[in-house]
């Protein structure tokens, strides 16, 4: 495959992250030929491999670890939740070392060239309460209320990882009604009871104030 045909396909996609599969479809070439062309472009310093079958344009200003999320789990959706979502919503100031994702896929850790992603499996019945981040369409993120309940839900099984939070600051927009509604939707009665107890403790300790940026 000629180099310019791969670059043309990348420009057509008009985003910083792309996969070998979709470039092969756009160019009409085989996956192996597409991979060879991408490896050549990588040696030229124009692209780099992020993870298996996932690539990015070198120096693209729109590239961030979050833009990789939609491509990490083929066949499964994933959304930013837990501590990571609470940080992006301004509820937690501390920057998490890993980006935590909720998915119906199996729990695992994925190490990439631009970030580490911690995947946590949720039952399909509880896989909801998320939307595109700031309407950008670049990645999915839990509502702040759902991110908190996701954390408590998981802490019922992994207390050491999700049982304690750093300093929390809830903005005025944070809805206690939504929090309670999500708590009631926890499918397992035992876990639901645990979430209720943890939530009551957290809310007794915290105050609500102006929204943070």
Secondary structure, DSSP 4 states (H G I P E B T S, - for coil): --HHHHHHHHHHHTSSEEEHHHHHHHHT--HHHHHHHHHHHHHTTSEEEEETTEEEETT-TT--GGGGHHHHSTT--EEE-HHHHHHHTTS--SPPSSEEEEESSPPEEEEETTEEEEEEE--GGG---EEEGGG-SS-EEE-HHHHHHHHHHHHTT-HHHHS--S---EETT--HHHHHHHHHT-SSHHHHHHHHHHHHHHHHH--EESPP-
